[in-house]
Amino acid sequence: MPFFYAMDPLYLLCFGAALVLSLLAQGWVKSSFARYSQVPNLRRLSGAEAAHAMLVSANITGVRINRYSGGWLSDHYNPADQTINLSPGIYDGRSVAAVGIACHEAGHAIQHAQGYGLLTLRNWVVPTANIGSALGVPLIIIGMLMGSLGLAKIGLGLFSLVFVFQLITLPVELDASSRSKAALINGGIVAHGVETEGVSRVLTAAAMTYVAAAVGTLLTILYYAYRLGLLGGRSRND
């Protein structure tokens, strides 16, 4: 069966392209963060202080800002308990990069408080996307091994939910970044010029990791769709 990975040039091409995109995106984030973590913000606020100031300016209460030890750039907003969880370097950092990332997460908290539709939709899709991520590819492979096109199609449908989730995530992340940039400028936390440029570059680089992940998922979907004969005519798994 030529669809098995080590023997399949098409799979290696798709996987290789996705891997290269992911590595490029991660490298961009790391280089941007490293550069602008050395540039202090205008008011010398920490990431936690900047996020708090953004919430106050939006009249948002009840959101806690926690120091989170999940690792480098593990920062996130948890809608379940309304907490902004910032890694130590972001929570305590007083750089342009730190306040940019912290306020991005505050942007998600504001989205949640204001009932931003796409965030609500994303939160609703999360459980099904998790199922698709866990079961999609295994079901595709089992279906191929058993010669069951129906089972493989179910797996492909489940895995496609991951891509749907990622498509919804992209505008949610871009909106949070837009909110954070406006808040940082309007609040006088960063100055026009190198500081605003730094915030923009760090957040744009972070957004590219989501783009790279979505492209990787799409390539996987197209690969299996082709091997199942759903693209390009007849079945390819002989």
N, C-alpha and C positions, 0 to 999 in steps of 0.2 A: 504493500500500500504506500504509494509515494507521498501521501499527505503527511506522513510522520516527519517531524520537524528536522531532525538531523539530515534527512535525505531529501528534503524538499527545498529547492532553491527559491521558490516563490515565498515560502514562509520565512526563510532567512532574509529575503529582501524586505518583506514587510516588517519583520521584527527589527532588522537592522536600521531601517529608516526611523521607526518609532524610538529606538534606543538613542540614535544620534540626536533626534529632536529633543528628547528628554534631557540628555546630557548637556546640550547647548543651552536649554532653558535654565537648568540648574546652575550651570557655569555663569550665566548672565546674572542670575539672582545673587550668587556668591560674590561676584566681582563688583556689582552695583552696591551691595550691602557693605562690603569691605571698604569701598571708596567713601561712601557717604556716612558711614558710622564714625568717620573721622571729622565730619563737619558738624559743629555744634549748631543747634537751632537758636534763633534770635533771642528768645526769652529764657533760654537755658532750662526749659522744662524737661522733666523726665517723660518717658513714654506714658507711664501711668497718669501723671499730672495732665498731660496733653489730652489723653482719652477722657479724663474726668471733665476737663474744660469743655470739650466738644459735647459731652452729654448734657452739661449744665446749660450750654448755649442753646441746645435743642429742647430744653425743659424735660429731659428724660430722667426719671428717678427710679429707684429700685434695682438698678444694675450694679452689681459688684465687680470690682476690678481686682483680680487675683494675680499673685506671682505664681507662675506655673512651671514646674520642672520637667516638662515633657521633652526637652531637647531643643536644639537650634531651630529657630523659626517654626516652633510648634504652636504659635499663637493662634487663638481661635475664639469665636463667640459661641457660647452654648445657649441656645434658645430655651432648653428644657429648664434650666435654673437661672437664666438671665445673668450669666457671668461672662466677663471678658477675661480670658486667661492668657497672660503674657509671660513669655519666657524671661528669665532674669535679665538678659542683655537688653531686652526691649522695655521691660518694666522699669528698670533703673536707668537705662541709657538716656543721655541728653543730646543725642545726635539727630540730624535730619532723618536718617534712616529709622531710628527708633520711634520718633514721633509719627512718622509716616505710617509705619506698620501698626502702631498702637491705635491711631485714629482710624485706620482702615477697619479694624475690628470694632471700634466704636460705631463706625458706619453701619455695620451689621446690626448692632444693638438698636440703632435708630430705625433701621429698616423694619426690624421686628416690632418695635413699639408703635410704629406708624402703619403697620399692616401692609407692608410692601408686598404686592401680589406674587411676584416671582420668588421671593424668599419663602413665602407661605407654600407655594407650589413645590419648591425644592425640598422643604422639610417634609412634605407629604410624600414625595417620591423616594426619599432616603431608604425606607424599609424595603421597598421592592427592588431598588437599585442594589442594595446589599445582598439580597437573595440572588439577583442576576449575576453579581460579581462572584458569589460563592459557588453557584450551581451551573451557570451558563456553559462555560467551556467544558467542564467534566461531562455534562449531558451531551454536548456536541460530539465529543470524542467517543463516549460510550455508544451513541447512536451510530457513528461511523463504524465502529468495531463490530456492532451487531447487525449492520446493514439496515438499520431502522432510520429511514429518512425523517419520519414523523418525530421521533425522539430528538434527533439532531436539530430539527427545526424548532422544537420547543426550547432547547438549549440556546439556540441562536436568538430566539425571541427574548428570552430572559436576559441574555448578555446585552442585547440591544438597549435594555432599560438603563444600563450603565451609561451608554452614550446619551440617552435622553437626559439623564441626571446631569451629565457634564455640559450639555448644551444649555440647560437651564441655569447652571452654575455660572457660566461665563458672564451674562449680563448682570447677575447678582453681584459678582466680584467687581465688575467695572463700575457699577453704580456706587458700591461702598467706597471704591477708590476716589470717585468723583466727589462724593460727599466729604471725604477726609481732606482732599486737596483744598476744597472751598473753605472748610472750617479752619484749616491751618493758616490759610492766607487771611481770611476775614478776622481771625482771632489774633493776628499779629504774631503767631508762633514761629512762622518762617518768613524770611524776607524774600522779596522778588530777586530773581537772579539765580545764583548757584544753589540756593537752598530750595526754591521751588522746583528747579530743574532736578535736584537730587531726589526730592519726594516723588516726582513724576517718574524718574528712571527706575527707582526701586520698586514702585508699585506696578509699573508696566512690566518690568522683568518678572515680578511675582505672577502677574496675570498670564504671562507666556507659559508658565508651568502648567496652567489649566488648559491652555490651547494645545500644548504638546501632549498632554494626557488624553484629550479628546481625539486628537489625530491618531494617536496610538490605538485607541479603542476602535475608531472607525476602520483603520487598516485591518485590525483583527476581525471585525465583522465582515468586511469585504473579502478577506482571505477565506474564511469559512463558508461564506455564501457562494463563492466561486467553486470551492471544493465540493460543495453539496449540489452543484449544478444549478443553483439559483441565479447565477450570473454566467454569461458566456455560453449558454446552451446546455449541452448534455452534462450528466453527472461526471465529476472528475475523480471520484474516489475509487477508481478501478486500477 
